[in-house]
Amino acid sequence: MIKKYTIKDIAEMAGVSKGTVDRVLHKRGKVSDTALKKVTEILKDIDYKPNPIAKNLKTNKIYRLCILFPVSHKDSYWAPCLDAVKEFEDHYQALGIKTEEYRYDPSSPKSFTEKALELIETGPDAILMAPLFFNEAQEISKMCHEQNIIISTFNNIIKKEGFSNYIGQDLFKSGRTAAKLLDTLLGKGHIAIVHIDEMVHNATHMQQKERGFKSYFSDRSTTNYKISTISIDKYLKFDGNESLETYFNKHPDIKGVFVTTSKTYAIAEFKKAHNKHLKIVGYDLVDKNIGFLKAGHIDFLINQNPKKQAFTGLSTLAEHLLFDKEISKRILLPIDIINSENYEQYLE
């Protein structure tokens, strides 16, 4: 049988006090170089593994882990995150993790900043946030680091050169995947990249998808395609209130559309209403998208799985707080390609 060593056992083997062993194990207080060497050698010899659960229960520490993400009544994409929080609480609450939700308006950078500042003011141990607004998120991230608050992001990375602790898809590669799908569907023609109801200049997640999409065709050095990019509001208006219908009438050669957000259904509704022959690739299993996918108005959806992103992010932070587990710089989720034949497998 494997012997379970106590602090008393280790102290006797190293010829030091139990207090010295405790200080070495928990890296607190002063320990002489000689005692540190003795204890460290014993720990190595016996392959000592601490019991983090017992440690946490003994200290009776309660960690506050907060999650900041958009309200779902304005964008149903975020609704599964609520299920993720509930599932997380079922798993971790008994271990001493208290979870708190902070919600902001996905159309308002001001709302994001106000909620983030309100959260930081409470002094949490860690924050998981879905940052839709790049500039504002950079400032919030800086404040958290200055106050030693652990912070992770999901769904969107907030530093172009790689922010530590990101959970989600490789957004650049998801854009390339969308390009490959439309290439397979069309073979040639005019493709429109459509950003809907978000400020693209301040939204790196859409920029990354667009970059990936364009890079696919650049790498192929093909002249078979023309790629255009348009940004429209929730009323399907853009460029001085010009309507989407007017734009497509001016460009009747558009045969494919890549929508960079979960609002893919808006283009599908337009396609159906105006009897347009468009191939559409977009994102996410929101109810409206599923309806148009089943009816054949959307060809493919890329499932970003917000529930899994949120649960994985919370779990990663919890295990770091409880068990000192290292937080990976990036936890990348699969790029799931959904069509009318397999979507049911991804619904819970």
C-alpha positions as CSV (number, residue, x, y, z in Angstrom):
1,M,0.0,0.0,0.0
2,I,1.1,3.6,-0.7
3,K,2.0,5.3,2.6
4,K,0.3,8.7,3.3
5,Y,2.8,11.0,4.9
6,T,1.7,13.7,7.4
7,I,3.5,16.9,8.2
8,K,4.6,15.3,11.4
9,D,6.2,12.4,9.5
10,I,8.0,14.8,7.1
11,A,9.3,16.9,10.0
12,E,10.7,13.9,11.8
13,M,12.4,12.6,8.6
14,A,13.9,16.0,7.9
15,G,14.8,16.7,11.5
16,V,12.9,20.0,11.6
17,S,9.8,21.3,13.3
18,K,6.2,20.8,12.0
19,G,6.0,24.6,11.6
20,T,9.0,24.6,9.3
21,V,7.4,21.9,7.1
22,D,4.2,23.9,7.0
23,R,6.0,27.0,5.9
24,V,7.8,25.2,3.1
25,L,4.7,23.5,1.9
26,H,2.7,26.7,1.8
27,K,5.5,29.0,0.8
28,R,5.0,31.4,3.6
29,G,7.2,32.8,6.4
30,K,11.0,32.5,6.7
31,V,12.8,29.2,6.5
32,S,16.6,28.8,6.6
33,D,18.4,27.6,3.5
34,T,19.5,24.4,5.4
35,A,15.9,23.6,6.5
36,L,14.5,24.3,3.1
37,K,17.0,22.0,1.5
38,K,16.3,19.2,4.0
39,V,12.5,19.4,3.6
40,T,12.7,19.7,-0.2
41,E,14.8,16.6,-0.4
42,I,12.4,14.6,1.7
43,L,9.4,15.8,-0.3
44,K,11.2,14.7,-3.5
45,D,12.2,11.3,-2.0
46,I,8.6,10.4,-0.9
47,D,7.0,12.0,-4.0
48,Y,4.8,14.1,-1.7
49,K,1.4,15.2,-3.2
50,P,-0.6,17.6,-1.1
51,N,-4.4,17.2,-0.7
52,P,-5.7,20.5,-2.0
53,I,-9.3,19.7,-1.1
54,A,-8.5,18.9,2.5
55,K,-6.4,22.0,2.6
56,N,-9.3,24.2,1.4
57,L,-11.8,22.6,3.7
58,K,-9.4,23.1,6.6
59,T,-8.8,26.8,5.9
60,N,-12.6,27.3,5.3
61,K,-11.7,29.8,2.5
62,I,-14.5,31.0,0.3
63,Y,-13.4,32.2,-3.1
64,R,-15.5,34.7,-5.1
65,L,-15.5,33.9,-8.8
66,C,-17.4,36.4,-10.9
67,I,-18.5,36.1,-14.5
68,L,-19.2,39.1,-16.7
69,F,-21.1,38.6,-19.9
70,P,-24.0,40.2,-22.0
71,V,-27.7,40.0,-21.2
72,S,-29.4,37.3,-23.3
73,H,-32.7,39.1,-23.9
74,K,-30.8,41.3,-26.4
75,D,-28.8,38.4,-27.9
76,S,-30.0,34.9,-27.3
77,Y,-26.5,33.6,-28.0
78,W,-25.6,34.2,-24.4
79,A,-28.5,32.3,-22.8
80,P,-26.6,29.0,-22.5
81,C,-24.1,30.7,-20.3
82,L,-26.7,30.8,-17.5
83,D,-26.9,27.0,-17.7
84,A,-23.1,26.9,-17.5
85,V,-23.1,28.9,-14.3
86,K,-25.8,26.6,-12.8
87,E,-23.9,23.5,-13.7
88,F,-20.6,25.0,-12.4
89,E,-22.3,25.8,-9.1
90,D,-23.5,22.2,-8.8
91,H,-19.9,21.0,-9.2
92,Y,-17.9,23.5,-7.2
93,Q,-20.1,25.3,-4.7
94,A,-19.5,22.7,-2.0
95,L,-15.7,23.2,-2.4
96,G,-15.8,26.8,-1.4
97,I,-16.5,28.7,-4.6
98,K,-19.1,31.5,-4.6
99,T,-20.2,32.5,-8.1
100,E,-21.7,35.9,-9.0
101,E,-23.1,37.1,-12.4
102,Y,-22.6,40.6,-13.8
103,R,-24.5,41.4,-17.0
104,Y,-24.1,44.2,-19.5
105,D,-25.8,45.5,-22.7
106,P,-24.0,43.9,-25.7
107,S,-24.6,47.1,-27.7
108,S,-23.1,49.5,-25.2
109,P,-19.4,49.9,-24.4
110,K,-20.5,52.2,-21.5
111,S,-22.6,49.4,-20.0
112,F,-19.7,47.0,-20.2
113,T,-17.3,49.4,-18.5
114,E,-19.8,50.3,-15.7
115,K,-20.6,46.7,-14.9
116,A,-16.9,45.8,-15.0
117,L,-16.0,48.6,-12.6
118,E,-18.8,47.7,-10.3
119,L,-17.5,44.1,-10.2
120,I,-13.9,45.2,-9.6
121,E,-15.0,47.4,-6.7
122,T,-16.2,44.3,-4.9
123,G,-12.7,42.8,-4.9
124,P,-13.3,39.3,-6.3
125,D,-10.6,36.6,-6.4
126,A,-11.1,36.0,-10.1
127,I,-13.1,37.2,-13.1
128,L,-14.2,35.4,-16.2
129,M,-15.5,37.9,-18.8
130,A,-16.7,37.9,-22.4
131,P,-15.3,41.2,-23.7
132,L,-17.1,42.4,-26.8
133,F,-15.4,45.8,-26.8
134,F,-11.6,45.7,-27.3
135,N,-10.6,49.1,-26.1
136,E,-12.7,49.1,-22.9
137,A,-11.7,45.5,-22.2
138,Q,-8.0,46.4,-22.4
139,E,-8.5,49.0,-19.7
140,I,-10.4,46.7,-17.4
141,S,-7.8,44.0,-17.9
142,K,-5.1,46.5,-16.9
143,M,-7.0,47.4,-13.7
144,C,-7.4,43.8,-12.7
145,H,-3.7,43.1,-13.1
146,E,-2.9,46.2,-11.0
147,Q,-5.2,44.9,-8.2
148,N,-4.0,41.3,-8.5
149,I,-7.4,40.0,-9.6
150,I,-7.0,36.9,-11.8
151,I,-8.8,37.5,-15.1
152,S,-9.7,35.2,-18.0
153,T,-11.7,35.8,-21.2
154,F,-14.0,33.6,-23.2
155,N,-15.5,33.9,-26.6
156,N,-13.2,36.8,-27.5
157,I,-9.5,37.4,-27.0
158,I,-8.6,40.9,-25.9
159,K,-5.0,41.2,-26.9
160,K,-3.9,40.8,-30.5
161,E,-0.7,39.1,-29.4
162,G,-2.4,36.6,-27.2
163,F,-3.9,37.3,-23.9
164,S,-3.2,34.7,-21.2
165,N,-6.2,32.7,-20.2
166,Y,-8.5,32.7,-23.3
167,I,-11.2,30.1,-23.7
168,G,-12.9,29.7,-27.1
169,Q,-12.3,28.8,-30.7
170,D,-9.4,29.9,-32.8
171,L,-11.3,32.7,-34.4
172,F,-8.9,33.1,-37.3
173,K,-9.2,29.5,-38.2
174,S,-13.0,29.5,-37.8
175,G,-13.0,32.3,-40.5
176,R,-10.9,30.1,-42.8
177,T,-13.3,27.2,-42.1
178,A,-16.2,29.4,-43.3
179,A,-14.3,30.3,-46.4
180,K,-13.6,26.7,-47.2
181,L,-17.3,25.9,-46.8
182,L,-18.4,28.7,-49.2
183,D,-15.6,27.7,-51.6
184,T,-17.0,24.2,-51.7
185,L,-20.6,25.5,-52.2
186,L,-19.8,28.0,-54.9
187,G,-16.6,27.3,-56.8
188,K,-16.5,31.0,-57.9
189,G,-18.3,34.3,-57.6
190,H,-18.9,37.3,-55.4
191,I,-19.0,36.7,-51.6
192,A,-20.1,39.3,-49.0
193,I,-18.7,39.2,-45.4
194,V,-21.5,40.7,-43.3
195,H,-21.0,42.1,-39.8
196,I,-24.3,42.7,-38.1
197,D,-25.1,45.2,-35.3
198,E,-21.7,45.5,-33.8
199,M,-18.9,48.1,-33.9
200,V,-16.3,46.1,-36.0
201,H,-13.5,48.6,-35.3
202,N,-13.8,47.7,-31.6
203,A,-14.6,44.0,-32.0
204,T,-11.6,41.8,-32.4
205,H,-13.6,38.6,-32.6
206,M,-15.2,39.8,-35.9
207,Q,-11.9,41.2,-37.2
208,Q,-10.2,37.9,-36.6
209,K,-12.9,35.9,-38.4
210,E,-12.8,38.3,-41.4
211,R,-9.0,38.1,-41.5
212,G,-9.1,34.3,-41.5
213,F,-11.8,34.2,-44.2
214,K,-9.8,36.5,-46.5
215,S,-6.5,34.6,-45.8
216,Y,-8.0,31.4,-47.1
217,F,-8.5,32.9,-50.6
218,S,-5.3,34.8,-50.5
219,D,-3.3,31.6,-49.9
220,R,-5.0,30.0,-52.9
221,S,-4.1,32.9,-55.1
222,T,-7.4,32.4,-56.9
223,T,-9.1,35.0,-59.2
224,N,-12.4,33.1,-59.0
225,Y,-13.7,35.2,-56.2
226,K,-14.5,38.8,-55.3
227,I,-14.8,39.5,-51.6
228,S,-16.7,42.5,-50.2
229,T,-17.2,43.5,-46.5
230,I,-20.3,45.3,-45.2
231,S,-21.4,46.3,-41.8
232,I,-25.2,46.7,-41.1
233,D,-27.2,47.6,-38.0
234,K,-30.1,45.6,-36.5
235,Y,-32.5,47.3,-39.0
236,L,-30.3,46.0,-41.9
237,K,-29.2,49.5,-42.8
238,F,-25.7,50.8,-43.5
239,D,-23.8,53.5,-45.3
240,G,-26.1,56.4,-44.8
241,N,-29.2,54.3,-44.2
242,E,-29.0,52.4,-47.5
243,S,-31.0,49.2,-47.2
244,L,-29.6,45.7,-47.6
245,E,-32.1,45.2,-50.4
246,T,-30.7,48.2,-52.3
247,Y,-27.1,46.9,-51.8
248,F,-27.9,43.5,-53.1
249,N,-29.8,44.9,-56.1
250,K,-26.7,47.0,-56.9
251,H,-24.6,43.8,-56.6
252,P,-26.7,41.0,-58.1
253,D,-23.5,38.9,-58.6
254,I,-23.3,38.2,-54.9
255,K,-23.8,34.5,-54.5
256,G,-22.5,33.8,-51.0
257,V,-22.6,35.4,-47.6
258,F,-20.5,34.9,-44.5
259,V,-22.1,36.3,-41.3
260,T,-19.6,36.8,-38.5
261,T,-22.0,36.6,-35.6
262,S,-25.0,34.6,-34.3
263,K,-27.4,37.0,-36.1
264,T,-27.1,34.9,-39.3
265,Y,-30.9,34.6,-39.3
266,A,-31.2,38.2,-40.3
267,I,-29.6,37.5,-43.7
268,A,-31.6,34.3,-44.0
269,E,-34.8,36.3,-43.4
270,F,-33.7,38.7,-46.1
271,K,-33.0,35.8,-48.5
272,K,-36.4,34.3,-48.0
273,A,-38.3,37.5,-48.2
274,H,-36.7,38.6,-51.4
275,N,-36.2,35.2,-53.0
276,K,-32.5,35.6,-53.2
277,H,-30.4,32.7,-54.3
278,L,-27.6,32.9,-51.7
279,K,-25.4,30.4,-50.0
280,I,-25.1,31.4,-46.3
281,V,-22.5,30.4,-43.7
282,G,-22.7,31.8,-40.2
283,Y,-22.5,31.1,-36.5
284,D,-24.3,29.5,-33.6
285,L,-27.3,27.4,-32.7
286,V,-29.7,30.1,-31.6
287,D,-33.4,29.2,-32.2
288,K,-33.9,31.5,-35.2
289,N,-30.8,30.1,-36.9
290,I,-31.9,26.5,-36.4
291,G,-35.2,27.3,-38.0
292,F,-33.6,28.7,-41.1
293,L,-31.0,25.9,-41.2
294,K,-33.8,23.2,-41.1
295,A,-35.6,25.1,-43.9
296,G,-32.5,25.2,-46.1
297,H,-32.1,29.0,-46.0
298,I,-28.8,28.7,-44.1
299,D,-26.3,26.1,-45.4
300,F,-23.9,25.8,-42.5
301,L,-23.4,27.1,-39.0
302,I,-20.2,27.1,-37.0
303,N,-21.1,26.2,-33.4
304,Q,-19.1,28.3,-30.9
305,N,-20.7,26.5,-27.9
306,P,-21.0,29.4,-25.4
307,K,-22.1,27.1,-22.6
308,K,-18.9,25.0,-22.8
309,Q,-16.8,28.1,-23.1
310,A,-18.3,29.6,-19.9
311,F,-18.2,26.3,-18.0
312,T,-14.6,25.6,-19.0
313,G,-13.5,29.1,-18.1
314,L,-15.1,29.0,-14.7
315,S,-13.8,25.5,-14.0
316,T,-10.3,26.5,-15.0
317,L,-10.3,29.4,-12.6
318,A,-11.8,27.4,-9.8
319,E,-9.2,24.7,-10.0
320,H,-6.5,27.3,-10.0
321,L,-7.9,28.9,-6.8
322,L,-8.6,25.6,-5.1
323,F,-5.8,23.4,-6.2
324,D,-3.1,25.8,-7.6
325,K,-3.5,24.3,-11.0
326,E,-1.7,26.2,-13.8
327,I,-4.0,28.2,-16.1
328,S,-3.3,27.5,-19.7
329,K,-2.8,30.5,-21.9
330,R,-5.3,29.2,-24.5
331,I,-7.9,26.5,-24.2
332,L,-9.2,26.1,-27.8
333,L,-12.6,24.4,-28.4
334,P,-13.4,22.4,-31.6
335,I,-14.7,24.3,-34.7
336,D,-18.0,22.3,-35.0
337,I,-19.6,22.5,-38.5
338,I,-23.4,22.2,-38.3
339,N,-25.9,21.5,-41.1
340,S,-29.5,20.5,-41.3
341,E,-28.7,16.8,-40.9
342,N,-26.6,16.9,-37.7
343,Y,-27.7,19.9,-35.7
344,E,-29.8,17.8,-33.3
345,Q,-26.7,16.1,-32.0
346,Y,-25.5,19.5,-30.7
347,L,-28.7,20.5,-28.9
348,E,-29.0,19.7,-25.1
